[in-house]
Amino acid sequence: MDEREIIYEDANDKKLFNDVNNYTKYKLVEMLVTRYQEDRLKLDNLNSIEDLADDILKVLSVAGLKYYNELKGEFNEDRD
């Protein structure tokens, strides 16, 4: 879904979603740059691809946990 298609209830929602997007993108780029500097960005075998996938999942987990409490009420107020 394109960002232009998302209907925000108010300006705070839009800012929060932009903050999540920017933080996640920043952390992914940071991880990729670090791996490149350490010469660990080569995808020449299955093990290196799995290693990169694990690092991506770690970054997404950290980003998700960072904003979990703020976004929790946005999606389902009755849950947890």
C-alpha positions in Angstrom: 0.0 0.0 0.0 1.3 3.4 -1.0 1.6 6.0 1.8 -0.7 8.2 -0.1 -3.5 5.6 0.3 -3.3 5.5 4.1 -6.0 7.5 5.8 -4.7 9.1 9.0 -7.2 10.1 11.7 -5.1 13.1 12.7 -1.7 14.7 12.2 -0.3 12.8 15.3 -1.0 9.4 13.5 0.8 10.5 10.4 3.8 11.7 12.4 3.9 8.5 14.4 3.8 6.3 11.3 6.5 8.5 9.6 8.6 8.2 12.7 8.4 4.4 12.7 9.2 4.3 9.0 12.2 6.7 9.3 13.6 4.9 12.3 13.2 1.5 10.8 14.8 2.6 7.5 17.7 4.3 9.4 18.4 1.2 11.4 18.4 -1.0 8.4 20.7 1.2 6.5 23.0 1.5 9.5 23.1 -2.3 9.8 23.9 -2.7 6.0 26.6 -0.1 6.2 28.2 -1.8 9.2 28.1 -5.2 7.4 29.6 -3.6 4.3 32.4 -2.1 6.3 33.1 -5.5 7.9 33.0 -7.1 4.4 30.0 -9.3 5.5 27.6 -8.1 2.8 28.4 -10.7 0.2 25.5 -12.9 -0.8 27.5 -15.7 -2.4 26.1 -18.6 -0.4 23.1 -19.7 1.5 24.7 -19.2 4.9 25.5 -15.6 4.2 22.0 -14.9 2.9 20.5 -16.5 6.1 22.9 -14.4 8.2 21.7 -11.2 6.5 18.1 -12.3 6.9 18.7 -12.8 10.7 20.3 -9.4 11.0 17.3 -7.8 9.2 14.9 -9.6 11.5 16.8 -8.3 14.5 16.6 -4.8 13.3 12.8 -5.1 12.6 12.3 -6.6 16.0 14.1 -3.7 17.7 12.2 -1.1 15.7 8.9 -2.9 16.4 9.6 -3.0 20.2 10.6 0.6 20.2 7.2 1.7 19.0 5.1 -1.1 20.3 3.4 0.8 23.1 2.7 3.8 21.0 1.2 1.8 18.2 -0.6 -0.8 20.4 -3.8 1.3 20.7 -3.8 2.2 17.0 -4.5 -1.3 15.8 -6.6 -3.0 18.4 -7.5 -1.4 21.7 -9.1 -4.6 23.0 -6.1 -6.8 22.5 -3.6 -7.3 25.4 
